[in-house]
Amino acid sequence: MTDDTYRVHRKLLNEADANRVGKWASLWADLIHVDMVLLARVEISDIAANAFHRRALWESAIVSYGRMAVSDRRRKLDHDDLLREARGARGVEFNDILMNWRNSHVAHRLSQDIESVTVFADYLHDAPDVLDSIGVSVSAAGGPSNDSPMVVEFTEHVKALRDTLWSSYLAPPAELIATRGPQGVMNPAVDEPADRMTLHLTLWSRVNGTGM
């Protein structure tokens, strides 16, 4: 049941704390994307017919996760503290493993462990001197199996980062803004274009307080 008398008018905030919350929320949204993609990949059976689908999902997860490090020109955030708070030294170590996937294979083709290329000549078996064909074989990893330790830890890693982001980097500064009163209030927000996917995070409300 909804209350038709309930109305709010939304205004944009333009202050340092609000801008920082927005940057962390952008990362939180990327991590949600990673989580949903890994979940979708579990539903795709690991057979040859699904190889490209599974690879696309895996690379989407890796690329979205990698934006945590490579989007520093826009976000300008230090992620080491987040990684350590969420998972200790293992958080930093596993982040390096994921970024190696991103840098050595998904974004670039550098690691022969993840992609190999061979050019070959086939000769007839019964006539060894007769050239039959020239070919090339490109063997690229489509990502680990669903039950592999890496995929299991990737899922746990993303959840730990997301939970820590919310509890330490998103909700507390939102409560600070609410307690002291918003500053730098700007013009009313405009509706997002219809072709966008919008995530709405309620970090604080007058009824429930901090959105924990």
C-alpha positions as CSV (number, residue, x, y, z in Angstrom):
1,M,0.0,0.0,0.0
2,T,1.4,3.4,-0.9
3,D,0.7,6.8,0.6
4,D,-0.5,9.1,-2.2
5,T,0.0,12.1,0.1
6,Y,3.8,11.5,0.4
7,R,5.8,13.9,-1.8
8,V,9.4,15.0,-1.9
9,H,11.2,17.4,-4.1
10,R,14.8,16.3,-5.0
11,K,17.7,18.7,-5.2
12,L,21.3,18.0,-6.2
13,L,24.1,18.3,-3.7
14,N,27.4,19.8,-4.8
15,E,29.8,19.6,-1.8
16,A,33.0,17.7,-1.2
17,D,31.5,15.0,1.0
18,A,28.6,14.4,-1.4
19,N,30.9,14.3,-4.4
20,R,33.1,11.7,-2.7
21,V,30.0,9.6,-1.8
22,G,29.1,9.7,-5.5
23,K,32.5,8.4,-6.5
24,W,32.3,5.5,-4.0
25,A,28.8,4.8,-5.2
26,S,30.0,4.5,-8.7
27,L,32.4,1.8,-7.6
28,W,29.7,0.1,-5.6
29,A,27.5,0.0,-8.8
30,D,30.4,-1.6,-10.7
31,L,30.8,-4.3,-8.0
32,I,27.0,-5.0,-8.2
33,H,27.5,-5.5,-11.9
34,V,30.3,-7.9,-11.3
35,D,28.2,-9.8,-8.8
36,M,25.2,-10.1,-11.1
37,V,27.4,-11.2,-14.1
38,L,29.1,-13.9,-12.0
39,L,25.7,-15.1,-10.9
40,A,24.4,-15.2,-14.5
41,R,27.5,-17.1,-15.6
42,V,26.8,-19.9,-13.0
43,E,23.5,-20.4,-14.8
44,I,25.3,-21.0,-18.2
45,S,26.4,-24.6,-18.6
46,D,30.1,-25.1,-19.4
47,I,29.7,-26.7,-22.8
48,A,31.2,-25.8,-26.2
49,A,28.0,-24.2,-27.5
50,N,28.2,-21.7,-24.6
51,A,31.9,-20.9,-24.8
52,F,31.5,-17.4,-26.3
53,H,28.6,-16.6,-23.9
54,R,30.6,-17.7,-20.8
55,R,33.7,-15.9,-22.0
56,A,31.8,-12.7,-22.6
57,L,30.3,-12.8,-19.1
58,W,33.7,-13.5,-17.5
59,E,35.4,-10.7,-19.4
60,S,32.6,-8.3,-18.5
61,A,33.1,-9.2,-14.8
62,I,36.8,-8.6,-15.0
63,V,36.5,-5.3,-16.9
64,S,33.9,-4.0,-14.5
65,Y,36.0,-5.0,-11.5
66,G,39.1,-3.4,-13.2
67,R,37.5,0.0,-13.3
68,M,38.2,0.2,-9.6
69,A,41.9,0.8,-10.5
70,V,41.9,2.2,-14.0
71,S,39.1,4.9,-13.5
72,D,41.3,6.9,-11.2
73,R,41.2,10.0,-13.4
74,R,37.5,10.4,-12.7
75,R,37.2,8.9,-9.3
76,K,40.6,9.7,-7.8
77,L,40.1,7.3,-4.9
78,D,42.7,5.2,-3.0
79,H,41.5,1.6,-3.0
80,D,44.2,0.0,-0.9
81,D,42.5,0.9,2.4
82,L,39.2,-0.5,1.1
83,L,40.9,-3.8,0.0
84,R,42.7,-4.1,3.4
85,E,39.6,-3.3,5.5
86,A,37.5,-5.7,3.5
87,R,39.9,-8.7,3.4
88,G,43.2,-7.8,4.9
89,A,46.4,-8.6,3.0
90,R,44.6,-11.2,1.0
91,G,42.3,-8.5,-0.5
92,V,45.3,-6.7,-1.9
93,E,46.9,-10.0,-3.1
94,F,43.7,-11.2,-4.8
95,N,43.1,-7.8,-6.4
96,D,46.5,-8.2,-8.1
97,I,45.4,-11.6,-9.4
98,L,42.3,-10.1,-10.9
99,M,44.1,-7.1,-12.4
100,N,46.6,-9.5,-14.0
101,W,43.6,-11.1,-15.8
102,R,42.5,-7.7,-16.8
103,N,45.8,-6.4,-17.9
104,S,47.4,-9.5,-19.4
105,H,44.4,-10.9,-21.2
106,V,41.1,-9.1,-21.2
107,A,42.3,-5.6,-22.0
108,H,45.5,-6.7,-23.7
109,R,46.9,-10.0,-25.0
110,L,50.1,-10.4,-23.1
111,S,50.0,-13.7,-21.2
112,Q,50.7,-16.9,-23.1
113,D,49.3,-18.8,-20.1
114,I,45.9,-17.3,-21.0
115,E,46.1,-17.1,-24.8
116,S,48.4,-19.0,-27.2
117,V,48.7,-18.6,-30.9
118,T,50.3,-21.2,-33.2
119,V,50.7,-21.2,-37.0
120,F,51.0,-24.6,-38.6
121,A,51.4,-26.6,-41.8
122,D,49.5,-29.8,-42.4
123,Y,50.9,-32.5,-44.6
124,L,49.1,-35.6,-45.9
125,H,49.7,-38.5,-43.6
126,D,50.2,-41.0,-46.5
127,A,52.3,-38.5,-48.5
128,P,54.5,-36.6,-46.1
129,D,55.9,-34.3,-48.7
130,V,52.5,-33.1,-49.9
131,L,51.3,-29.9,-48.3
132,D,47.6,-30.0,-47.5
133,S,47.0,-26.7,-45.7
134,I,48.3,-23.8,-43.7
135,G,46.4,-22.9,-40.6
136,V,46.5,-20.9,-37.4
137,S,45.2,-21.8,-34.0
138,V,44.2,-19.2,-31.4
139,S,43.5,-20.7,-28.0
140,A,42.1,-18.3,-25.5
141,A,40.9,-19.0,-22.0
142,G,37.2,-18.4,-21.4
143,G,37.6,-18.0,-17.7
144,P,37.7,-20.6,-14.9
145,S,35.0,-23.1,-14.2
146,N,32.1,-22.0,-12.0
147,D,33.3,-24.2,-9.0
148,S,36.9,-23.2,-9.3
149,P,38.6,-21.6,-6.3
150,M,39.2,-18.4,-8.2
151,V,35.5,-17.9,-9.1
152,V,34.4,-18.8,-5.6
153,E,36.9,-16.3,-4.1
154,F,36.0,-13.7,-6.8
155,T,32.4,-13.8,-5.7
156,E,33.3,-13.6,-2.0
157,H,35.9,-10.8,-2.7
158,V,33.3,-8.6,-4.5
159,K,30.7,-9.1,-1.7
160,A,33.3,-8.2,1.0
161,L,34.3,-5.0,-0.9
162,R,30.7,-4.0,-1.5
163,D,29.7,-4.5,2.1
164,T,32.7,-2.6,3.4
165,L,32.0,0.2,0.9
166,W,28.5,0.6,2.2
167,S,29.3,0.4,5.9
168,S,32.4,2.5,5.9
169,Y,32.5,4.7,2.8
170,L,28.8,5.4,1.9
171,A,26.4,5.4,4.8
172,P,28.6,7.3,7.4
173,P,29.3,10.4,5.2
174,A,25.6,10.4,4.2
175,E,24.7,10.4,7.9
176,L,27.1,13.3,8.4
177,I,25.5,15.3,5.6
178,A,22.1,14.6,7.1
179,T,23.1,15.5,10.6
180,R,24.7,18.9,9.8
181,G,22.4,19.7,7.0
182,P,23.1,19.5,3.2
183,Q,25.3,22.2,1.8
184,G,25.7,23.3,-1.7
185,V,22.1,22.6,-2.7
186,M,21.7,23.0,-6.5
187,N,18.8,22.9,-9.0
188,P,16.3,20.1,-8.9
189,A,17.6,16.8,-10.4
190,V,16.3,15.9,-13.8
191,D,15.0,12.5,-14.7
192,E,17.5,10.0,-16.1
193,P,17.1,9.0,-19.8
194,A,14.8,6.0,-20.3
195,D,17.6,3.9,-21.9
196,R,19.7,3.9,-18.7
197,M,19.8,1.4,-15.8
198,T,19.6,3.4,-12.6
199,L,20.5,2.1,-9.1
200,H,19.0,4.1,-6.3
201,L,20.8,3.8,-2.9
202,T,19.1,5.1,0.2
203,L,22.0,5.8,2.5
204,W,20.0,7.7,5.1
205,S,16.4,8.5,5.7
206,R,14.5,10.5,8.4
207,V,12.5,7.4,9.2
208,N,15.2,4.7,9.4
209,G,18.3,6.7,9.9
210,T,21.5,5.4,8.4
211,G,20.8,2.8,5.8
212,M,22.7,-0.1,7.2
